[in-house]
């Protein structure tokens, strides 16, 4: 790839461009109602490369979500890089929390899914910048996202990622919910950072 294919992000410009993001991602406890009621994901503290990757997936229609697609289509590569740099710059306070041990059943599910092989130690240190940090993410959002990888032939819902589709499809929804609940309880770099206008 050429350098212009991956522009450097500017967090200061990203803050100016994040106006369309803050109405959902900048309000603590904010819930979406599509495709079902769930807390919108925390993106503050997420890796910049992952945020750009996710926005591009919405733009291309690989991730199906009408609102997010409409937003992503409106963004240039530079806009995405700047917004991603802004959200990646939000550092969570240092935590001394110890990760709770999973139940035997959940430990077996995580092993079967091989989650740490991509999402890294504590599911918070992805092995590639385009993969998300999962630890501490809202459990209800994680559950909706995992189910989306199992959804096929739906114009408005679903995620077209072959790797995650292969990982999610062998699990029942109850198993996905158990994994999401545990992952959501882990110490995290993720947080909701309210916009100054809402503080």
C-alpha positions as CSV (number, residue, x, y, z in Angstrom):
1,X,0.0,0.0,0.0
2,X,1.1,3.6,-0.6
3,X,1.4,6.0,2.2
4,X,-1.6,8.0,1.0
5,X,-3.8,4.8,1.4
6,X,-3.2,5.0,5.2
7,X,-3.2,8.7,6.2
8,X,-1.8,9.6,9.6
9,X,-4.6,10.6,12.0
10,X,-4.6,13.9,13.9
11,X,-6.5,13.6,17.2
12,X,-7.1,17.4,17.3
13,X,-8.8,17.4,13.9
14,X,-10.5,14.2,14.9
15,X,-12.1,15.9,17.9
16,X,-13.6,18.5,15.5
17,X,-14.9,15.7,13.2
18,X,-16.4,13.5,15.9
19,X,-19.6,15.5,16.3
20,X,-21.6,12.8,14.6
21,X,-20.1,10.2,16.9
22,X,-20.6,11.8,20.3
23,X,-24.4,11.5,20.3
24,X,-24.1,7.8,20.8
25,X,-20.5,7.0,21.8
26,X,-20.0,9.9,24.1
27,X,-23.0,9.5,26.4
28,X,-22.5,7.1,29.4
29,X,-25.2,4.4,29.4
30,X,-26.6,5.3,26.0
31,X,-28.5,2.5,24.4
32,X,-29.3,1.7,20.8
33,X,-32.4,-0.1,19.7
34,X,-31.2,-1.7,16.5
35,X,-31.1,-4.6,15.9
36,X,-32.1,-5.0,19.5
37,X,-31.6,-2.9,22.7
38,X,-28.0,-2.8,23.7
39,X,-25.4,-0.3,25.0
40,X,-23.5,1.3,22.1
41,X,-19.9,0.1,22.1
42,X,-17.2,2.0,24.0
43,X,-14.7,3.3,21.4
44,X,-12.6,5.5,23.6
45,X,-9.3,3.7,24.2
46,X,-9.8,1.3,21.3
47,X,-6.9,1.1,18.8
48,X,-6.9,3.6,15.9
49,X,-6.3,0.9,13.2
50,X,-9.3,-1.1,14.5
51,X,-11.6,2.0,14.4
52,X,-10.6,2.7,10.8
53,X,-11.0,-1.0,9.9
54,X,-14.5,-1.0,11.5
55,X,-15.6,2.2,9.8
56,X,-14.4,0.8,6.4
57,X,-16.3,-2.4,7.0
58,X,-19.5,-0.3,7.6
59,X,-18.7,1.8,4.5
60,X,-18.3,-1.3,2.3
61,X,-21.4,-3.0,3.8
62,X,-19.4,-5.8,5.3
63,X,-20.8,-4.7,8.6
64,X,-24.5,-4.1,8.2
65,X,-26.0,-1.3,10.3
66,X,-27.9,1.4,8.4
67,X,-26.9,4.3,10.8
68,X,-23.3,3.4,10.9
69,X,-23.1,2.8,7.2
70,X,-24.6,6.3,6.6
71,X,-22.0,7.8,8.8
72,X,-19.1,5.8,7.4
73,X,-20.0,6.6,3.8
74,X,-19.8,10.3,4.6
75,X,-16.2,10.0,5.9
76,X,-13.0,10.3,3.8
77,X,-10.0,8.2,4.6
78,X,-8.5,11.2,6.4
79,X,-11.7,11.8,8.4
80,X,-11.6,8.2,9.5
81,X,-7.9,8.4,10.5
82,X,-8.5,11.6,12.4
83,X,-11.6,10.4,14.3
84,X,-9.8,7.1,15.1
85,X,-6.7,9.0,16.4
86,X,-9.0,11.1,18.6
87,X,-10.7,8.1,20.2
88,X,-7.5,6.1,20.5
89,X,-5.9,9.0,22.4
90,X,-8.3,8.6,25.3
91,X,-6.3,6.7,27.9
92,X,-8.2,5.0,30.7
93,X,-6.9,5.5,34.2
94,X,-4.4,2.9,35.2
95,X,-6.3,-0.1,36.7
96,X,-5.1,-2.5,39.4
97,X,-8.2,-4.7,38.9
98,X,-7.5,-8.4,38.7
99,X,-9.3,-10.3,36.0
100,X,-12.0,-12.6,37.4
101,X,-11.4,-16.3,36.7
102,X,-14.0,-17.7,34.2
103,X,-16.2,-20.5,35.2
104,X,-15.1,-23.9,33.9
105,X,-17.8,-23.8,31.3
106,X,-16.8,-20.3,30.1
107,X,-13.1,-21.2,30.1
108,X,-13.9,-24.1,27.8
109,X,-15.9,-21.9,25.5
110,X,-13.1,-19.4,25.3
111,X,-10.7,-22.1,24.6
112,X,-12.9,-23.6,21.9
113,X,-13.2,-20.1,20.3
114,X,-9.5,-19.5,20.6
115,X,-10.3,-15.9,21.4
116,X,-6.9,-15.0,22.8
117,X,-5.1,-16.1,19.7
118,X,-6.3,-12.8,18.0
119,X,-7.5,-10.6,20.8
120,X,-4.4,-11.2,22.9
121,X,-3.6,-11.4,26.6
122,X,-6.6,-10.6,28.8
123,X,-8.5,-10.1,25.5
124,X,-7.1,-6.6,25.7
125,X,-3.9,-6.8,23.7
126,X,-4.8,-7.7,20.1
127,X,-2.1,-9.3,18.1
128,X,-2.9,-7.0,15.1
129,X,-4.0,-3.3,15.3
130,X,-7.0,-4.0,13.1
131,X,-8.5,-6.4,15.8
132,X,-10.5,-4.9,18.7
133,X,-9.8,-4.9,22.3
134,X,-12.7,-6.9,23.8
135,X,-12.1,-6.8,27.6
136,X,-14.6,-4.7,29.5
137,X,-16.7,-3.9,26.4
138,X,-20.4,-3.8,27.2
139,X,-21.5,-7.4,27.4
140,X,-24.9,-6.8,25.7
141,X,-23.1,-5.1,22.7
142,X,-20.6,-8.0,22.5
143,X,-23.5,-10.5,22.4
144,X,-25.2,-8.5,19.6
145,X,-21.9,-8.3,17.6
146,X,-21.2,-12.0,18.0
147,X,-24.7,-13.0,16.9
148,X,-24.2,-10.7,13.9
149,X,-21.4,-12.9,12.6
150,X,-23.8,-15.7,12.5
151,X,-26.5,-13.8,10.5
152,X,-26.6,-14.4,6.8
153,X,-28.8,-13.2,4.0
154,X,-30.2,-10.2,5.9
155,X,-29.9,-6.8,4.2
156,X,-29.7,-4.8,7.4
157,X,-28.1,-7.0,10.0
158,X,-24.9,-9.1,10.0
159,X,-21.2,-9.0,9.7
160,X,-19.3,-10.4,6.8
161,X,-16.0,-11.4,8.3
162,X,-15.0,-15.0,7.4
163,X,-12.8,-15.5,10.4
164,X,-15.2,-14.3,13.0
165,X,-18.1,-16.0,11.2
166,X,-16.3,-19.3,11.5
167,X,-15.6,-18.6,15.1
168,X,-19.1,-17.6,16.1
169,X,-21.3,-20.0,14.1
170,X,-20.4,-23.2,16.1
171,X,-21.7,-21.6,19.3
172,X,-25.3,-21.4,20.5
173,X,-26.7,-18.0,21.4
174,X,-26.7,-19.0,25.0
175,X,-23.0,-19.8,24.8
176,X,-22.2,-16.5,23.1
177,X,-24.1,-14.7,25.8
178,X,-22.0,-16.5,28.5
179,X,-18.8,-15.6,26.8
180,X,-19.9,-12.0,26.3
181,X,-20.9,-11.6,30.0
182,X,-17.5,-12.8,31.1
183,X,-15.5,-10.8,28.6
184,X,-17.5,-7.7,29.6
185,X,-16.3,-8.2,33.2
186,X,-12.6,-8.1,32.4
187,X,-10.3,-5.1,33.3
188,X,-10.3,-2.8,30.3
189,X,-8.7,0.1,28.4
190,X,-12.1,1.0,27.1
191,X,-14.3,3.8,28.4
192,X,-17.0,6.3,27.5
193,X,-15.5,9.8,27.4
194,X,-18.3,12.4,27.4
195,X,-18.0,15.3,25.1
196,X,-17.4,18.6,26.8
197,X,-20.8,19.8,25.6
198,X,-22.4,17.1,27.7
199,X,-20.4,17.3,30.9
